[in-house]
Amino acid sequence: MNKRLTCDVVVVGAGMVGAACALYAARAGLDVLLVDRGPVAGGTTGAGEGNVLVSDKEPGPELDLALLSGRLWAELAEEFGEAVEYEAKGGLVVASTPDGLAALERFADGQRAVGVLAEPVAGDALYELEPHLAPGLPGGVHYPQDSQVMPALAAAHLIRASGARLLTGRTVTEVLRGPDGAVRGVRTDRGEIHAPAVVNAAGTWGGELAARAGTHLPVLPRRGFVLVTEPLPRLVRHKVYAADYVADVASDSAALQTSPVVEGTAAGPVLIGASRERVGFDRSFSLPVVRALAAGATRLFPVLADARAIRSYVGFRPYLPDHLPAIGPDPRVPGLLHACGHEGAGIGLATGTGHLIARALTGKTPGLDPAPFRPDRFPAPEEAA
């Protein structure tokens, strides 16, 4: 089929970030077409846990975006009800040593100064929040603003609510540009789509799509596994993780890192993470990684030692070198906007990202300063040489 299509904006990528960009752009009055070479949520979104977090972010641009996104997610939760399995369950970060607790409390002090609700929890009070935690832990911090959605469901509902035309199973082979260098649409393996604006929401393939537009964005995949237990009674009430998880998120290391992250779900299974390593797009099952996840989870929650793991899955976080996503217009290619590189925070940051993209597309003032997310902050390799 080679029928030519036209619209105001083409969003490339039908994961959560692309879905949010489509929703907010459509609600700003634009005619949106969403295209993906696979199905909705077929990439990183479908391999995510659905976290909407402020707890793991230090003061700065990403936390500002997370606070905005959390407010927008709460609004969408009012609209979609239980359909996206939104759960405002809160997060609990626990320390294993007194020194670790002191460091965690200093981290929380900085977060509170910029609007995060971060409640210190003394040792004994931990067990009122999570009765099955390992005994003897010195304390932690409770984050009531942390929440969770079911990623694939949420992406599908956002796309449906946007009214955007959805074209799945179509690969974008080229970003079309006019004689002046400005975007005029995309070419796919099934015909052209003409539009004056293209949003790169291609996740781990965001760098590849940028190259097809003649620009540079150094997105790399960072692999992570999630272990899933059999359905269980609600043993874990919050998203619970060890304090060293925050350091792992911020690390630049390519080597394997694991830190225990444990959370229950509305359906019953417990999700266990988190691992991070840069191994390209290698999807191979890794027994050592999964064993490390299981060991970390049972250190936090000994009750899980008898639970059966029924499956694991792997995904790739779209990673940029400074740990901030690229959001907004690319001044090197007029009409091209980027919305990718969120690493493991794309589900949570999707709504704020969609807001920023819609405001950029319509020339309206955004809800926060978009400058730290500028896509052209990374010089091309030849420029850096």
Buried (B, 14 or more C-beta within 10 A) or exposed (E): EEEEBEBBBBBBBBBBBBBBBBBBBBBBEBBBBBBBBBEBBBBBBBBBBBBBBBBBBEBEBBBBBBBBBBBBBBEBBEEBEEBBBBBBBBBBBBBBEEEBBEBBBEBBEBBBEBEBBBBBBEBEEBBEBBEBBBEEBBBBBBBBBBBBBBBBBBBBBBBBBBEBBBBEEBBBEBBBBEEEEBBBBBBBEBBBBBBBBBBBBBBBBBBEBBEBBBBBBBBBBBBBBBBBBEEBEEBBBBBBBBBBBBEBBEEEEEEBBBBBBBBBBEEEBBBBBBBBBBBEEEEEEBEEBBEBBBEBBBBBBEBBEEBEBEEBBBBBBBBBEEBBBBBBBBEBBBBBBBBBBBBBBBBBBBBBBBBBBBBBBEEEEBBBEBEBBBBBBBEEEEEEE
